[in-house]
Amino acid sequence: MPRSFLVKKIKLDDFSSSPVVASNHHHHHHHHLDESYTFTRSITDSVTSLGIRL
C-alpha cells in the first residue's frame, strides 16, 4: 500500500496539469470521503491509462 500511495503521489505531482486532476482538484480540498475517493479513483484511472499507453 505505501508503494502504491507513493506512485500515486508522484503521478499526482507529475500530471497536476492534466484535465482529470484539474477538474477534481477543488473537490479534494473538501475532505469528504466520497469526493476524496472519487479524486483518488480519477488519479488511479489516469495512471492506469498512461501505463497502458507506455
Protein Blocks (a to p, Z undefined) as FASTA:
>chain_A
ZZmmmmmmmmmmmmmmgmklmmmmmmmmnopaklmmmmmmmmmmmmmmmmmmZZ
